[in-house]
Each structure stands twice: as structure tokens, then as C-alpha cells.
């Protein structure tokens, strides 16, 4: 299992995800949008029941299911779409830079 604080720096392909629009009311429920099959700089492409949909990252709040293979309890990680904008490679580079500057 990936440490939740590093998920935003990780490649998001393969995660089961829920989302809700940012602009809607705060009490709106999260909707199951399926599994992430591709990720671009500004979009998540998901597939659920054979239907592919594209979501602009900055317009949504996402909840990623962090499943544990050893236990039956799954954790949900809520992420603002603005925090995952960019290519996974560049997000990983920024993590390495942050760690380097802390030394």
C-alpha cells in the first residue's frame, strides 16, 4: 500500500476513484467514476462498465480508494484536483526537490 501523503506524487493509473464537482454545493455526494485508465497533464480518463469519461482535474475533488491487500479495510484519500495537475513524472521530480531542500 502506498503511503497516503505520497499518492499525489504517484502515477494514478489503476486507482478506483470517486469525484464531485468543485463548483457544486458542499453537501453534494461523491459519485463512483470507475478506475483511472489514463492520465494527462490536466485530465483523468476513467472507465466504468465499458464507458470511458474524461474529467478535468482542476474542476473536481477526487477520492481515491487506497486498498490494502493484507486487510479488508480500504482507506479513502480526498484530493483537490489542483494538487494533482501535471504529469506524474513532473510531480515525482517536485517531490525529490522538496526532499533535497529539506536536508
C-alpha positions, 0 to 999 in steps of 0.5 A, spaced: 500 500 500 502 506 498 503 511 503 497 516 503 501 523 503 505 520 497 499 518 492 499 525 489 506 524 487 504 517 484 502 515 477 494 514 478 493 509 473 489 503 476 486 507 482 478 506 483 476 513 484 470 517 486 469 525 484 464 531 485 464 537 482 468 543 485 463 548 483 457 544 486 454 545 493 458 542 499 453 537 501 453 534 494 455 526 494 461 523 491 459 519 485 463 512 483 467 514 476 470 507 475 478 506 475 483 511 472 485 508 465 489 514 463 492 520 465 494 527 462 497 533 464 490 536 466 485 530 465 483 523 468 480 518 463 476 513 467 472 507 465 466 504 468 462 498 465 465 499 458 464 507 458 470 511 458 469 519 461 474 524 461 474 529 467 478 535 468 482 535 474 482 542 476 474 542 476 473 536 481 475 533 488 477 526 487 477 520 492 481 515 491 480 508 494 487 506 497 486 498 498 490 494 502 491 487 500 493 484 507 486 487 510 479 488 508 479 495 510 480 500 504 482 507 506 479 513 502 484 519 500 480 526 498 484 530 493 483 537 490 484 536 483 489 542 483 494 538 487 494 533 482 495 537 475 501 535 471 504 529 469 506 524 474 513 524 472 513 532 473 510 531 480 515 525 482 521 530 480 517 536 485 517 531 490 525 529 490 526 537 490 522 538 496 526 532 499 533 535 497 531 542 500 529 539 506 536 536 508 
